[in-house]
Amino acid sequence: MLSILRKARLKDKEMRVLMLGLDNAGKTTIVKQIMHEDVNTVSPTLGFIIKTIDYQGYKLNIWDVGGQKTLRSYWRNYFEKTDALIWVVDATDRFRLGDCKEELHGLLLEERLMGASLLVFANKSDVKGCMSTDDIKDGLKLDEIVTHKWTILQCSAMTGENLTEGLDWVVTDAKERLFLY
Ligand code: G3D
């Protein structure tokens, strides 16, 4: 029975990956870069956009939430069957790192996200003077996370640095867990 279920999920090649983060973190630009679109024409996200990208045949759902804090409460409606969470951080935004930590740790308390692994993208690494991954790891208190498997990678939506590596980590990790079902 277990092997039938496993095969069904693998055959569907369905993997739900949610990409979230504060506004201005670079989520839209990351998606554009992954899809080889022009990254210089990103307009601010006003509201709530969902994009699906196919990566190695898997479906990745990208949640792009605008600046309004009130919208963040709606994230929870879409947590069902999430395999991985990508949390995008603006590595140049020291001011909101505390805010960013609160939002992330709040998310990790969600029961429906319990099985999901977490990739933290420290974005905008191309900007001189941006925070290092160690700064962000400390600021977000990642070492305190014991409920989820996690990793952090610096990346740049502008240059494309580490975007593929990040998605590879997510897909490989989720695949391994699907085999355990
Ligand atoms: P969001 O979807 O998370 O809200 P956006 O964020 O993708 O709209 O990006 C917000 C701003 O950050 C944009 O600049 C975008 O060009 C910039 N940005 C995103 N990723 C990077 C990156 O890796 N490096 C640099 N240098 N800038 C990045 P504007 O000026 O349009 O607000």
Boltz pocket constraint, residues with backbone or C-beta under 6 A from the ligand:
constraints:
  - pocket:
      binder: B
      contacts: [[A, 21], [A, 22], [A, 23], [A, 24], [A, 25], [A, 26], [A, 27], [A, 28], [A, 29], [A, 30], [A, 39], [A, 42], [A, 43], [A, 44], [A, 45], [A, 64], [A, 65], [A, 123], [A, 124], [A, 125], [A, 126], [A, 127], [A, 155], [A, 156], [A, 157], [A, 158], [A, 159]]
      max_distance: 6.0
